[in-house]
């Protein structure tokens, strides 16, 4: 299977929103009420919101990952959020890496993470950080394999539910 990554183009916002909805639902449907899932999916993956985020290229970068030319997930990198942890350092956030479950062991996540790290280094960031659900052990271990370490936590609102996310960081070279 050939895996490749490329930038998402602004006109691909509908596809991006669909992949976001489907991959998020697939991962979290068993852990949340249908009402909370519906509320979150309608807001987080609203096509107009995704379109605006795609058009705001100074802040956001979206990457598609393909397996044999089929889009199987994406990453969202953003440059407008930070924590006191980083003082005045230049930082970048990996807000999302979402991949269909059937492709999670096919190097798709690795390809997205490596391209995210390449972009972060090319832009001369000192740190890259992310949030991950404290119960998502597979993802936590994935990030730890890249050298990310936990530096705190934050709450993540999903409908009426609140989940806790670990904050993880990696010092860049």
Secondary structure by P-SEA (a helix, b strand, c coil): cbbbbbbbcccaaaaaaaaaaaaaaacccccccaaaaaaaaaccccaaaaaaaaaccccbbbbbbbcccccccbbbbbccccccccccccccccccccccccccccaaaaaaaaaaaaaaaaaccccccccccccaaaaaaaaaaabbbbcbbbbbbcccbbbbbbbbbbbcc
